[in-house]
Amino acid sequence: MNHMIKISVWAALALALLQCCQSRSFIQQHSVAEQDSPNFHYDNPLYLFDYRIYANENSEAQHFGQTEERDHGNVKGQYYVLLPDGRVQTTKYSVSGDSGYVAEVTYD
């Protein structure tokens, strides 16, 4: 893996961590006993997540990534990957409350 990809991945992870830590509800401290309790829940589960890899190393193209965001019980996102035939498969998904996982797959 070349250094630019490593730097990009670490930078994306650091940015995601910084965004999470800025939310006061994320910083709340809970003991392990509280987390194991069946009544344990986060007061305000919010997050944003994003990573992308685009590289052409050793004549092998790599192009994939994922984005996701959560606001309480609603989650939406997408992930994509470059297929061997040159198309990009994208899966967009969402979950709202107890609706279950709803996905839409496209090929470009």
C-alpha positions in Angstrom: 0.0 0.0 0.0 1.6 3.3 -1.0 2.1 6.2 1.5 -0.6 8.4 0.0 -3.3 5.7 0.6 -2.1 5.2 4.1 -2.1 8.9 4.8 -5.6 9.3 3.3 -7.0 6.4 5.4 -5.4 7.7 8.6 -6.6 11.2 7.9 -10.2 10.0 7.2 -10.2 8.0 10.5 -8.8 11.0 12.4 -11.5 13.3 11.0 -14.2 10.7 11.8 -13.0 10.4 15.4 -12.8 14.2 15.7 -16.4 14.6 14.5 -17.6 12.0 16.9 -15.8 13.5 19.8 -17.3 16.9 19.2 -20.7 15.5 20.1 -21.2 15.8 23.8 -23.3 12.7 24.0 -20.4 10.7 22.6 -18.1 11.9 25.4 -20.3 10.6 28.2 -18.5 8.0 30.3 -20.2 4.8 31.1 -18.9 1.9 33.2 -18.7 -1.6 31.7 -21.5 -2.7 34.1 -23.8 0.0 32.7 -23.0 -1.1 29.1 -23.8 -4.7 29.9 -27.2 -3.7 31.4 -30.2 -4.5 29.2 -31.5 -1.0 29.9 -28.3 0.7 28.6 -28.7 3.1 25.6 -27.0 6.1 24.2 -29.0 9.3 24.7 -28.3 10.7 21.3 -26.7 8.3 18.8 -25.3 10.5 16.0 -22.4 9.9 13.7 -21.0 10.5 10.2 -18.6 8.0 8.6 -16.8 8.2 5.2 -13.8 6.5 3.6 -12.7 6.2 0.0 -9.8 4.3 -1.6 -8.7 5.1 -5.1 -5.4 3.6 -6.2 -3.7 2.2 -9.2 -0.8 0.1 -7.8 1.1 -2.6 -9.7 -1.3 -2.1 -12.6 -4.3 -3.1 -10.4 -7.0 -0.5 -10.0 -8.6 -0.3 -6.6 -11.7 1.9 -6.1 -14.0 1.4 -3.2 -15.5 3.2 -0.2 -18.4 3.8 2.1 -20.4 6.6 3.6 -22.9 6.3 6.5 -24.7 8.6 8.8 -26.9 8.0 11.8 -29.4 10.3 13.5 -31.0 8.5 16.4 -32.8 5.4 14.9 -32.3 6.4 11.3 -29.3 5.2 9.4 -28.5 5.8 5.7 -25.4 5.3 3.6 -23.9 3.7 0.6 -20.9 1.6 -0.3 -19.3 1.0 -3.7 -16.6 -1.1 -5.3 -15.0 -1.3 -8.7 -15.8 -4.7 -10.3 -13.3 -6.7 -12.4 -15.4 -5.9 -15.5 -14.9 -2.2 -15.0 -18.3 -1.3 -13.7 -18.9 0.2 -10.3 -21.4 -1.5 -8.0 -23.1 0.9 -5.6 -25.4 -0.2 -2.8 -27.5 2.5 -1.1 -29.2 1.5 2.1 -31.3 2.8 4.9 -32.8 1.7 8.2 -35.5 3.7 9.9 -36.5 2.5 13.4 -37.6 -1.1 13.1 -38.2 -1.1 9.3 -35.2 -3.3 8.6 -32.4 -3.0 6.1 -33.6 -1.5 2.8 -31.1 -1.6 -0.1 -30.9 -0.5 -3.7 -28.1 -1.8 -5.9 -27.0 -0.1 -9.1 -24.2 -0.7 -11.7 -22.5 2.1 -13.5 
